[in-house]
């Protein structure tokens, strides 16, 4: 009977198994494995359930956040960039708060530049959570640039969030 999931093939494809057979695994590679196990259809369904406010949507969101689903992040970002109603786009950004890893820093300037009062606030909240969870340690310069955008934001709520984020950023990038 063939395996349900070919761990060796997947491990080699993401570089956690070397040609010699030696394994070197990090947390992000484990997150990618869980993402692959769930598959895009189930992940998209979980995102849609949260955005639509269906029963189990918050559980689905927290589950996706446990492994920082790259598929969920990209799906949320695509929803944000779509012509969906503002409330749908807003909930996609809210979900990014839970599911994001440091790669979301590439999108954060776009979220902060969004017109309107809600999405930039949730964008700033993403950086706050990344610093709280110490997920910006290898992207300190990018996180600092995003913090500067928050500090100078025209929305006073967004700009005010910088006071809480700055010390967290410093703490999250201090090497132990």
Secondary structure, 3 states (H helix, E strand, C coil): CCCCCCHHHHHHHHCCECCCCCECCCHHHHHHHHHHHHCHHHHHHHHHHHHHCCCCHHHHHHHHHHCCCHHHHHHHHHHHHCCCCHHHHHHHHHHHHHHCCHHHHHHHHHHHCCCCCCHHHHHHHHHHHHHHCCCCCCCHHHHHHHHHHHHCCCCHHHHHHHHHHHHHHHHHHCCC
